[in-house]
Amino acid sequence: MRLQNKFFLASLFLLITSSIFGQYFPSRNFTTADGLPNNAVRSLFLDSKNILWIGTENGVSRMENGIFTTIDESSGLGHNSCWDITEDTDGNMWFASYGGGVSKFDGKKFTVFTTKNGLLANKTRKVFSSKGKIYVGTEQGISIIDIKTNRLITPKVPEHKEDFISIAFVEYNGTVYFTSIFEGLFKIDESFSTPRIRSVILHKNSYSLGLFGSTLYSGNETYINKFDFNKISKGDKSSINFGKSFVWQFAKDNRNTIFAAAWGVYTPNGGLYTIANDKMTDVSTIYGIDSKNLLNVVYDQFNDILYVGSNNNGIYQIRLDQIINYNLFNTTSIIDFENFNNHKLILETTGVKVLNPKQQIINSISLEDFKKIEMNFYRKGKNISNKQGAESRDFELNFNIPTNEIEFYEIVKNQNSLWINSNIGIFEIDKNYKIINYLPKHSLKIGFTYNGKLIETITYAGVRVYENLKTLENTHYSKFQKNTPQYIVKILNNNNKTYLLSVFNGVYVYKNNQFQSYLANGIWNEKKFKHITKNNKGQLILGAEFGDVFIVDDSKSFKILETISKKEITGNTILFLEAYKDYILIGTEKGINIYKNGVTRLIDKEQGLKDCNITTSQIFGNALWLGTKKGFYTIDLNRLISTQLTVSEIGISKISINNVPLSPNNYKWFRYNSKTIVCDYKHNSLSIDFIPKGHSFPNKLKFRYRLKSNERWSPYSEKTNLFLPYLPYGNYNVQIEIFDMNAGKSRIFTILQLQIQPPIWLSWWFITLTILFLLALIIFVFLRIKRKSNEKTIIQQRIAETKLEALLSQMNPHFTFNAMNAIQDFIISNDIDNSLLYISEFSKLIRKTLENSSKQKITIDEEIEYLEAYITIENMRFDNLIDFEIEISPEVDTCFTKIPTMLLQPFVENVFVHAFNESIPSPKLIISFKMISETILECKIIDNGMGLKASKKNKLHQSKGIELTKERLLLLQDLNSSPIETTFSENDGTTVTILLMV
């Protein structure tokens, strides 16, 4: 019986020590839901720019920044079913299609080679670049195309029974080899003008080739043939056969791990395999691949990423850097970690597991072990309640809890032992991982003071501190004391203080065997905390319940050094808080926020942290351990905080103006082929799609933009598109700032110089011409006004001169002489009364003449008054024989209507001088005023004098005053070309008609 027990224990130990946790690599699956044109992936290729090309049954895609750009027959591709892709030394891309020949793409246009161009067959399987040529594997053999001249030659195919399907190429020592599915391995002898095909190893069924050093792997039907080229050259064509399934492509990473993509075709044994020691190991599960139909595998050595293509489920992206390793732990929930005796202890729902440095389980403590200790204590009937004082009023210890309902809360290290609290009591474990002590206490939170005393928190009943764990002597602190800790969730020792965090009552400190409440004593008013840790400077880092994180110096006096706002943290709930070097690690439901000097990085499922529901955390050396409900993560912190690659450039993939995409001629290699764009003012709404390059995690990028360096940035967005509607005319430098949350860096790129031209009337040349025109017009108007002003001045001067001359003419010597003679006659005749009257009237006339001569116009009343005075004087010389009459039409307003000064006097004078003599029995003078329209005044001077006879007699003696009056009227009324008209009658006298504009 003892022998059997020893054998059982030995077997159990071997089982335990052989246990090792499987590590899982972070992966992501891309399908048609992500933009892939078809889930049947026939080929994968990484070009010289590290861009992944994907050949599918429905076109070719390029994947950049997690975004797919598809080209197909509508773009110029020869056929949508693309079975292979390669790149030549000139950077051209080549696509082998199953039915449409081979297509060459130079970044802008396609050149298609088919049987019409000499290609051996339109069903092509492989394209291979070497020595400035493209080797094309077809269903009937190979063709060779010169990449410079596009010259195509086809070597003669050896005799064969079935289709000569050429499916894979390799190059060894400058010679190109290929395999035919049904015939075996061949080489291409290019020493002749027309290359020749030489057989190397004739064997049936070869679906792929993988050359690593001198080792050649050939994927056969359900196994792999392994050859050595060095032996083949010596005539040894033997192979080592191993493995299973059909392998369609091989790849090797920078750790020299060889991967094989397999599809069993007839059997469900496909998947991703590794090849080592002539064995195939299925690694599909740990690499997150759930498809069994794999056709392709390629390795991105720059980013340490493996891409795997399937025939039914798109492509898989697997990160091999292993910064974050996931360990599936029997699907049990991890409760806590601890480091002890150079071992890692994992407290989980089924007990405690002890791991060695290789993460192998070397020991364990089961639920049964804990229950056994509890029941032994119960059966012995020990009672320590009296020694401990008040019991918890909330969680009375229940010895009837079954084994499968045991709940653990945490594991705490103190000197040379470990303490675990649970719903069945508190257990002490020694360095040999044996339970050596038991306290029948139900405490949700325990800890040790800085001087080694056990702290037992009692829900709703204060705290108990044990001075001696052997005798269980303790001090109970009542909850009714303001400094007694209550609702404690975390306990931390820092130097000579012990800090206790309360979820309701803030921070408590234990020092000099006394508790102090920072909240109750007004030191810190923050009430709700969940997490606490310390950094390498001895400063405290505390996480509040609502998301803010505080960095505190409490070494001498309490001081908040820095507050990390919730806005700076991605996530709503802090699940853990750790510090490493100068970094603060803040775990939330969204991932790990890595904070330093105001910059926050985010690690989440994109980097491999698929399960962010973290149950516990612990830093061991330079590794962060995170527990989940299904296992745990181990994270290399030095690699995690190392400098990360970020965006190196931004390319524009699409521009639409007023919702109309630019012509494909503006693009090369799917990028806008210029740094500038010019639009008119009507085409001023732009949509710009851009793609960042040089980074590893596209979902960690945030973008904002501005159009001028002096403008404010737009809000951050995760969209790789800018929509710029209705831009005013002007010049813009479109700048994008990228913040990489993985790298914690931001960079600014000027992606486009944009010019919106103004409308023609706002263009500089139009404005210049307009200004010049307006300036010329102003000068012209100014000169015209000046000329008019000068002309007006001249006219006014001439009017004044004519008035003066008229005045002088009116006061001519003849008139004056006649007047003086009349006065002399009156004096001689001793007619004192008439002489005095004459002199009086003459002086009035002179005064009125002087008054009116200073005015341009006078009213008709004033003119009539003047004329009556003049006629009275003149009529006295004729013994008042001339009958005088003034006629005024009713429509003439004599008080307000004005006419030129002394306008009619010269004509009246002419009547007295020339119209009458002794032959006129009853001389008569009539002056009339009549409105012939609303603006024309007609003035007539009518006499019944000699008429035509007088006019002929006095033709050479026209009155100068009349001539001056005509000139004045023409100057004052330039639109009135004939203002004066004189009519002579044979017997009835003369009529002078004057038309005035009033």
Secondary structure, 3 states (H helix, E strand, C coil): CHHHHHHHHHHHHHHHHHCECCEECCEEEECHHHCCCCCCEEEEEECCCCCEEEEECCEEEEEECCEEEEECHHHCCCCCCEEEEEECCCCCEEEEEECCCEEEECCCCEEEECHHHCCCCCEEEEEEEECCEEEEEECCCEEEEECCCCCEECCCCCCCCCCCCEEEEEEECCEEEEEECCCEEEEEECCCCCCEEEEEEECCCCCEEEEECCEEEEECCCCEEEEEHHHHCCCCCCCEEECCCCEEEEEECCCCCEEEEEECCCCCCCEEEEEECCEEEECCCCCCCCCCEEEEEEEECCCCEEEEEECCCCEEEEECCCCEEEEECCCCCEEEEEEECCEEEEEECCEEEEECCCCEEEEEEEHHHHHHHHHHHHHHCCCCHHHHCCCCCCCCCCCCCCHHHCCEEEEEEECCEEEEEECCEEEEECCCCCEEEEECCCCCCEEECCCCCEEEEECCCEEEEEEECCCCEEEEECCCCCCCCCCEEEEEEECCEEEEEECCCEEEEEECCEEEECCCCCCCCCCCEEEEEECCCCCEEEEECCCCEEEEECCCCCEEEEEECHHHCCCCCEEEEEEECCEEEEEECCEEEEEECCEEEEECHHHCCCCCCCCEEEEECCEEEEECCCEEEEEEHHHHCCCCCCCCEEEEEEEEECCEECCHHHEECCEECCCEEEECCCCCCEEEEEEEECCCCHHHEEEEEECCCCCCCCCCECCCEEEECCCCCEEEEEEEEEEECCCCEEEEEEEEEEEECCCHHHCHHHHHHHHHHHHHHHHHHHHHHHHHHHHHHHHHHHHHHHHHHHHHHHCCHHHHHHHHHHHHHHHHCCCHHHHHHHHHHHHHHHHHHHHHCCCCEEEHHHHHHHHHHHHHHHHHHCCCCCEEEEEECCCCCCCCCEEECCCCHHHHHHHHHHHCCCCCCCCEEEEEEEECCCCEEEEEEEECCCCHHHHHHCHHHCCHHHHHHHHHHHHHCCCCCCCEEEEECCCCCEEEEEEEEC
